């Protein structure tokens, strides 16, 4: 459990609300003005505060790698690779960067822009829907072959940090020659020949079954 | 919710409505707390959907119960003011009093010692 202040506030308001409700249910007091005000807090104000703070805490929780990799079994290998200190995959190398911290999945997979958070969360709901209906019982080895991103990974996510404007970046010949294609998204940073796949083990599984050459 | 069901909700006593609201709130709170202690997709989604629906329904039931109680109090107050029973009290006949001789009232000067 984290020390998120929203989480602590939500737990505190939930505790007080529960106490007031149990007092009402057990003691069954006369419906006086004091009882009505107590119930207004117990049933109305404090649970609303719990829901509000709980939503913010839940929103923070849904951004963590723990959330992404523990809820659905098909994400287990991605989480293990991401947290493996010996892995050289693009995802793992970024996960070791302190700037990504505990939110390394979200940092790269979140949409960019003003409504990026909203579209990311709607996309996340789609993932849950697909998982519950189609992939819930799928073996992990099979999921590595069959489950794919809904749309190709966009370079925008990389360009949040690697702007392509930096002089050092442009001094590298491959960058300079593909700069416009990288910006347009026609050449992926996370592709073979460039920086390699972000999660190469899934490509290895596809090669094993002959899906990839 | 259909209208007959709403009417059935309205007919329930204030106490039973409040008890139901309290229990629904407890269930909603339990879902929310579960999602906070175990932030995995299922609890988080349940808390943000079912938990909040239960909480909203409970608060609405609380509102209905309090509204009903206020109406009851207002009705009782109105009845106590308007429905005063008209009672005819029999009055005993008064015996005639013998007339006293008329005396002129004393002036202030006369009354003073």
Interface residues (C-beta under 8 A of the other chain):
Chain A: X1 X7 X10 X11 X14 X17 X18 X21 X22 X24 X25 X28 X31 X36 X39 X40 X42 X43 X44 X47 X48 X50 X51 X54 X55 X57 X58 X61 X62 X64 X66 X67 X70 X71 X72 X128
Chain B: X14 X15 X18 X19 X21 X22 X23 X25 X26 X28 X29 X32 X33 X35 X36 X37 X39 X40 X41 X42 X44 X45 X47 X48 X51 X52 X55 X58 X59 X62 X66 X69
